[in-house]
């Protein structure tokens, strides 16, 4: 499987949010990654509104 085509910044943010190693994030299946990116976006939008 090929590593995901996401920026290093996005991978680090996901890694911190999910408390997972960066290597595991980079080799995550695309459909799961997309779901996690949506969750991250919702979380950040909620945090900014407060």
Rosetta constraint file for C-alpha pairs under 8 A:
AtomPair CA 1 CA 27 HARMONIC 7.37 0.50
AtomPair CA 2 CA 27 HARMONIC 7.38 0.50
AtomPair CA 3 CA 26 HARMONIC 5.50 0.50
AtomPair CA 3 CA 27 HARMONIC 5.45 0.50
AtomPair CA 4 CA 26 HARMONIC 5.55 0.50
AtomPair CA 4 CA 27 HARMONIC 6.56 0.50
AtomPair CA 4 CA 28 HARMONIC 7.62 0.50
AtomPair CA 4 CA 30 HARMONIC 7.32 0.50
AtomPair CA 6 CA 10 HARMONIC 6.49 0.50
AtomPair CA 6 CA 11 HARMONIC 6.68 0.50
AtomPair CA 7 CA 11 HARMONIC 6.28 0.50
AtomPair CA 8 CA 12 HARMONIC 6.14 0.50
AtomPair CA 9 CA 13 HARMONIC 6.20 0.50
AtomPair CA 10 CA 14 HARMONIC 6.13 0.50
AtomPair CA 11 CA 15 HARMONIC 6.02 0.50
AtomPair CA 11 CA 22 HARMONIC 6.73 0.50
AtomPair CA 11 CA 25 HARMONIC 6.63 0.50
AtomPair CA 11 CA 26 HARMONIC 7.03 0.50
AtomPair CA 12 CA 16 HARMONIC 6.21 0.50
AtomPair CA 12 CA 22 HARMONIC 6.67 0.50
AtomPair CA 13 CA 17 HARMONIC 6.10 0.50
AtomPair CA 14 CA 18 HARMONIC 5.87 0.50
AtomPair CA 14 CA 19 HARMONIC 7.97 0.50
AtomPair CA 14 CA 25 HARMONIC 7.34 0.50
AtomPair CA 14 CA 36 HARMONIC 7.62 0.50
AtomPair CA 14 CA 37 HARMONIC 7.48 0.50
AtomPair CA 14 CA 40 HARMONIC 7.24 0.50
AtomPair CA 15 CA 19 HARMONIC 5.55 0.50
AtomPair CA 15 CA 20 HARMONIC 5.05 0.50
AtomPair CA 15 CA 21 HARMONIC 6.03 0.50
AtomPair CA 15 CA 22 HARMONIC 5.52 0.50
AtomPair CA 15 CA 25 HARMONIC 6.44 0.50
AtomPair CA 16 CA 20 HARMONIC 6.89 0.50
AtomPair CA 17 CA 40 HARMONIC 7.48 0.50
AtomPair CA 20 CA 24 HARMONIC 6.67 0.50
AtomPair CA 20 CA 25 HARMONIC 6.94 0.50
AtomPair CA 21 CA 25 HARMONIC 6.62 0.50
AtomPair CA 22 CA 26 HARMONIC 6.31 0.50
AtomPair CA 23 CA 27 HARMONIC 6.44 0.50
AtomPair CA 24 CA 28 HARMONIC 6.15 0.50
AtomPair CA 25 CA 33 HARMONIC 7.82 0.50
AtomPair CA 28 CA 32 HARMONIC 6.78 0.50
AtomPair CA 28 CA 33 HARMONIC 6.29 0.50
AtomPair CA 29 CA 33 HARMONIC 6.29 0.50
AtomPair CA 30 CA 34 HARMONIC 6.15 0.50
AtomPair CA 31 CA 35 HARMONIC 6.43 0.50
AtomPair CA 32 CA 36 HARMONIC 6.24 0.50
AtomPair CA 33 CA 37 HARMONIC 6.09 0.50
AtomPair CA 34 CA 38 HARMONIC 6.30 0.50
AtomPair CA 35 CA 39 HARMONIC 6.39 0.50
AtomPair CA 36 CA 40 HARMONIC 6.13 0.50
AtomPair CA 37 CA 41 HARMONIC 6.17 0.50
AtomPair CA 38 CA 42 HARMONIC 6.25 0.50
AtomPair CA 39 CA 43 HARMONIC 6.11 0.50
AtomPair CA 40 CA 44 HARMONIC 6.15 0.50
AtomPair CA 41 CA 45 HARMONIC 6.12 0.50
AtomPair CA 42 CA 46 HARMONIC 6.13 0.50
AtomPair CA 43 CA 47 HARMONIC 6.18 0.50
AtomPair CA 44 CA 48 HARMONIC 6.20 0.50
AtomPair CA 45 CA 49 HARMONIC 6.39 0.50
AtomPair CA 46 CA 50 HARMONIC 6.82 0.50
